[in-house]
Amino acid sequence: MSEGTGEGKSRLDRIEELIERHVIANEAAHDAFNREHKALLTAQIIMTDNMNKLEVKMLETTEKLDGLIKVVDGIIRRPPAEGKQ
């Protein structure tokens, strides 16, 4: 009961081959997705770590800048010493 179009294969054989090719392509796409997903998660972890480090550095800079502002403010607002002009 061969329904002959193409290489002497039955219609069922051709459908089966097509499904097998789709399964293989789907597995390859799934593997590629898993690799990309793992890379994305790794990048997210690295970015979060770097953001945390940046936050610490910004806090340190803010504290130092606040200290500098206080010193400069004290110099500017200090009344002139008597006898000096």
N, C-alpha and C positions, 0 to 999 in steps of 0.2 A: 504494500500500500504506500508506495513512494509517490509523493506529490512533487514531481520533478521540476524544480527551479534551482539550479545551482549545485554543482559538484556531486550530484547523486545523493544528497542528504535529504532526509525527510524534513518536513516542516517542523516536527517536534524536535529533531536534532538541532536545527537552526535556532529555534527558540531557546533550547537548553544552552547552546553555546553563547547566545546573546546574554542570557541571564548570568552565566558564569563570568563573562567579561565584565558585566556590571558589578557583580560581587567583588571581583578582583579590584576594579577601579574604586569601588566604595571603601574597601579595606585600605587601599593606598591613601585615599583622601582622609580617612579616619586617622591613619598613622601620621600623616602630615599635620593634621589638626592637633593631635596630641603633642607633637614636637613643638608646634607654634605656641600652644597653650602653656607648656612647660617653660618655654623661653619667656613668655609674657609674665608668668608668675615670678620667675627669677628676676626679671627686670623690675617688677613691682617691689619685690623685697629689697633690692639694691637701692631703688629710688627712695623708699621709705626710710631706710637706714641713713642715706645721705641727707634727707630732709631733717631727720632728727639731729644729725651732726650740725647742720646749718642752723637749726633752732638754738642749739647750745651756743654756737659762735655768736649768733645775733644777740643773745642775752648777755654774753660776756662783753660784747662791744657796747651794748646799751648801758651796762653798768659803768664801764670806763668813760663813756661819753658823759653820763650823768655826773660822774666825779669831776671831770674836766670842766663841765659847765659850772659846777659849784665853786671850783677854784677861781675861774675867770670872773664869775659873778661877784665873788668876795673881793677880788682885786678891783673891779670896776666900782663897786658900791662902797668901798672902804673910804671913810672920810680922810682928807689929806692930813698928813702929820703936821703938827704945829711947828712952825719955824721953817718948814720947807715950802717952796713955791715953785 
